């Protein structure tokens, strides 16, 4: 029986462990019961026999326990092995699936190879005549365009190499993890049980097959990527080499141009035709424009966003002026409101052109033409016909200068066209300059007159140099002259329109006192500060010369230092990141103020009408804008979120001790925003101050009292003190007039007269109805209390004034006396003669 039990117990799995132990216990008890039974049937038992049986029983128990322990250990080891193998199989299968997914999505080998072939082709076209088959006649425009084009091709190559390197790293990392998992010893431990062993063999066969396929595919993909990366880097080295050659040629030509030596004589025999020049120039210009546009999509998108934002802002300003009935009689020139889109385009292009990194001339010309068209629309009805025609003449000549400057190679016909533009420009400049003080032709802007003089100097110099066969320098000076006039128009009008925007915005938010002071100063002429002219001069120099070799040689070290990443301990930063950080903070704060300004009614709009209740929502929107701006600023610098959380935790200690009141006010501002106990334009009373709620800020709010003073109250005080909001539930307000009539008056008649006066006034509400009560007998009068409701708090004093006047008129016409305090003086005669004499004299 024991043998049968042991035989069957070995076949039971680990889950029947407790079942096996219970069977063993039953066997032990069986032997014990038999021993007791035999002891009860026999009276004399041999003690040696009992001791022997006990020893046998102990040995049997030890054997059973040892076998049970070994089986439990075996089951435990089996389960641990199975779990580890399952986990390893799953992890390896996940990595194989990741690899298969990436490979199925595909890596654009053909796209990169094709683009690389195009880049090589475009590079060969770019350096033709400069690096290969060097032409004797080199032009500054061709070298500058080639240098910029090679830089844009280099940026595009770096972008593609970064993509290839990223794919290479991701696939290599997957292969490394797969190899690490596949070499784990746990895979190669075979389970002892037959069923588990069979399952293990099946999984190993399938895993080995999948792993082999994945490794093969990964190896092929990584080999292909590495081959592409090698080809890309070789092309990058070639680009850098050609760029160095071009920059060296630019340096030599710059020295030659500065020496004012002829540069046409040696190349007369090999002058190209105009068609060849045009095809060559168009190809390079088109490629340069496309690549620059593709590489600067971020800042160009930002330019478009700012144009749209400024346009919407101006349209809202215009609608505010119309609602306030101020649009027909504008205090400032209305060009910026009449043409919001054109003004936005002109202003934003004038600003953003300074932030574009080394824009090629073809792109600058594109932006200048757009800005010129916008300015044409603005000038059409803003200036006299003579000044408008002058602008059109300069704009047309500027476009011709643009087209000529886009031609990169020297031709005889093109050199004659340079001379023609110099002569016609000089003639036009002299005509405008000589007539600048005549009636209807007067030019009042001094900065434009200075620009006109510079333009004539440039054109005269270009004309002289053309006769001296100094082609490069004459073309440079001719284009600089025309660019000077265009830049002058652009900057002057952008500055003027920007001032108009500030004035229009300021006027809407001005108090009546500030508006009166502004009217008093209207007669005074506005004087442009001197530093503005200095800024104009610097801006002009940057715009016309930033693509020249000398300027780029000066600015590139500064630019590299500005963008270079520096390390301070574990923190990495650059001056560019710091500038971006503060710029984002500034823009977030400015955006919050603009949103608050645009959603607030000014200059009497909506006076006496129900309010929209936007005050608290505006506070939340401002907080959200500033919070998002701060987070974006930190992210742009590269500070991880865990570091930001650590900084906030560290600052919280100082905040808890030193800035309790500030934090209390900030939190109170949030509570006000959510609970909305007050809104803008509410009539409130807090801390003994009564007035209208002017603004609700993040830390404090402003109440304008009836005396005209602005009281700044911290938000914490608004919640901690007893706040009375007269207009929270409704704008209606009850007012009361106390009056008295003389004794003997007909009280019913008085009451009837008062009710008739109240009902006749159009601003006294009929529901709730006005009330007239007789309140008490006073010393010299019988007192009445007149109580009535008006539709808005603001009407209370005006209605009170009308009612008092009407009551006085009605009482006089009906013979009702309004008593006033009187005292009777009784004089008692004195016995004294002196007193009698004094009284007689009196």
PyMOL commands that set and color helices and strands:
alter all, ss='L'
color gray80, all
select helices_A, chain A and resi 2-9+14-41+47-105+109-127+140-182+185-188+194-258+265-270+274-295+297-323+335-338+340-352+361-379+385-406+412-434+446-467+471-509+512-520+530-545+549-563+575-598+615-637+641-658+660-675+715-720+747-760+793-813+833-841
alter helices_A, ss='H'
color red, helices_A
select strands_A, chain A and resi 566-568+571-573+683-686+689-696+700-705+710-714+724-725+733-741+771-777+782-790
alter strands_A, ss='S'
color yellow, strands_A
deselect
rebuild
show_as cartoon
